[in-house]
Structures are given as C-alpha cells and as structure tokens.
Amino acid sequence: MVFLRAGARPATAVVTAFIDAHHERFGVVPICRVLTEHGCPIAPSTYYAARSRGRSARAARDELVLDEVCRVHKASRGGLYGSRKFYHQLRREGVTVAGSPVARCTIERLMRTAGMQGVRRDRRVRTTIPPSDSAARPADLVKRNFTATRPNELWVVDFTY
C-alpha cells in the first residue's frame, strides 16, 4: 500500500483492501493498530462497517452507465467519440438511469476512470522540420573545436526550437 505524503490518508476502500489482503496472517486489530501508529488512522470498527456496507447507489448507477458507454465506445469506429459525443449519442438513444438522463460530467468521470479517450481532430504543429539530405549546410568554421584560449575568440550559436 502506498501512503501519501504530507499526512494524507488513503481512501477507506484502499485501506480496507489492504487489511483484507493481510488479515488472515496478522489479524484485523493488530493491522489497524500498526496503521494508526504509522499515520494512517483506522479503527477496526471502520473496517468492519466498510465490509458490511453494500454498494452505494452511485456505484450501481456508474456500472450501468459504464456498460452503455462501453457499448457506444465499441460502436464508434474504434473509439473515436469523446465525452461530448457520448453524451449526445446517449441522449439520442434515450438512455436514462433512475429515470433521468446521464449527465456529461458523469460520462467524463467514467471515461477517465476506465481509461477511455476520444481521438483528437486537430493536427499536430511541427515546430522543427528535419533537414533533407540535399539541403546545404553551412561550413563548420570551428572544426568542432569549441574551446577558446582568450575572450571573444569563439562565438557559437545554437538554435533550438
């Protein structure tokens, strides 16, 4: 488990998963005690409450919306759609969750967590154009010797784009 800097505590789900992975070997109470001593305070009651708690309504809705987003993603010719087009496509199809249409910010969040990204339409700007083999190059007046024996003997310029 990775602990965050500046005393920030990981999410309860992360700590609960850590305890789940190691509770058979060490026990819940000793793990909670050690985590609390090392700046990650968690009570055993918090662990047991998190385990007994069911999935939240938001998590259940997110799963339904993510299924729809994945379906549209596969149908969008290799994942061309971004969040705006997903939003408009789902509105056209009349997809609703719990009686209301899916918000665009929800689609953006779910796409981000699922690692989906639309294809950008804009072109890349080429700042440096590689020279062709036939291009004339200036003469090397210093013969690759960049050391000077006195001030103002050698001046070199580097153009970096």
N, C-alpha and C positions, 0 to 999 in steps of 0.2 A: 504494500500500500504506500502511496506517495503522500507525504504530508506537505501541505502548502506552507510557504514562507509567511513570515510576519504574524504568526499565530492563528492564521485562518484555519478553521476546522473543515475537514472534508464533509461532504453531504452524508446524511444519516444512512442513505442507501449504500454508499461506498463502505462506510464503517461496518454496517450490518453484513455486507457481503464478505468482508474480511473476517469478522467473527464467525460467520457460517463456515468459512474455509478452515478455521483452526479450532473451533470449539470442542471437537471430539478429542483432540490431543491435550488441550490445556484447560478447557472449561470456560464458561462464559464470564463468571465473576472475576477470575484472575486476569483474563484478557482485558476486561473493562478497567480493572484497577491499573494495569500497566499502561494502557492507552491514556488514562486520565493523568497518570504521573508524567507522561511524555507530551502533554499539551493538547491532547485530543479527548476532552472530557465526554464520556458517555456512561450513563448508568445502565446496569443490567435491565432495569425496567423499560428503558428506552428501546433496548434491543428486542425484548420480548414483545413490546407493544408494536414495534415496526414489523415483526414477523407475523403477528396475529392480524394485523390490519390488512384488509383486502386492497385490491387495486383501486386507485382513485377514479372518479368519473372522467377526469381529463385524460388519464392514461387509456381508458377504454375508448373514448372518442378518438384519441390520437391514433389508436390502432386501426379503427375503421377508416379514418381519413387517409392514413398512410397506405392502406390497401388500395384505395381509389387513386391516390397519387401514383403509386407504382404501376397500376393498370394503365393510366394515361401516359406515364413515362415510357412504358414499353410500346405503346401505340403511336408515340410521337416521332417515329422515324429515327430511332437511335438516341432518344433523349435530347431533342432539340429544345423542348419547352423549358422556359424559366418559370418563376413563381407567378408572374402576371398571366402568362398564357394558361398555366394550370388553373389559376383562379377562374379565368373566363371560360375555359373548357368545362370545368365542373359546374359553373353556373348555367351554361347552355344545356348540360345534361340533366340539370335539376337535382344534383346530388345534395342531400341535406343530412345533417347529423343532429339528432334530437330535435327535429322539426325546424332547424334554422340552417341557412346556407353556411358553407365553410368560409371563414374569414381568410383574407390573403395573408395576413401576418401568421396565421396558423400554418398555412401551406409553406411559407418561407421557413418557419422554425422546423417543421418536419423534414423539409428538403435538406436543411443544414445538418440535422442530426443523422439523416440517412446518407449523407454524402452525395446528394444529387446536385447537379449544377447544369444550368442551361448553356447552350452554345452561344457565344458572343457573335454578334453580327459585324461589329466594327473591325477594320483592318488594323494590323499592327503597323506602327510607324517605324520605318527603317532610318535610324539616325546615322549609322555608319554603313557606307556602301563598300563592299570589298573591291579592291582594285582588280582589273583584268590583267592577264599576263602580258598583254600588248601595251599596257599603259606605260608611259615614260616616267621613270623615276629620277628624282634629282640626284646629282652626283654626291657621293659621300666625301665631303671636303675634309673631315677629321679622321678618316680611315679607321673608324670605330675606336679611336683612342680618345676617351673622354676625360683625361687628366690634364690639368693646366699647371704650368710652372709659375705663372705670375697672374695677377688680376687682369681681367679684361682680355685675356689671350684667347679664350674659347667661349663662345656663346652657343647654346643648344636650345632648341625649341621643340616641345612635344605637343602636338595637337591631339587631344583625346576627346572623343565625342561621347 
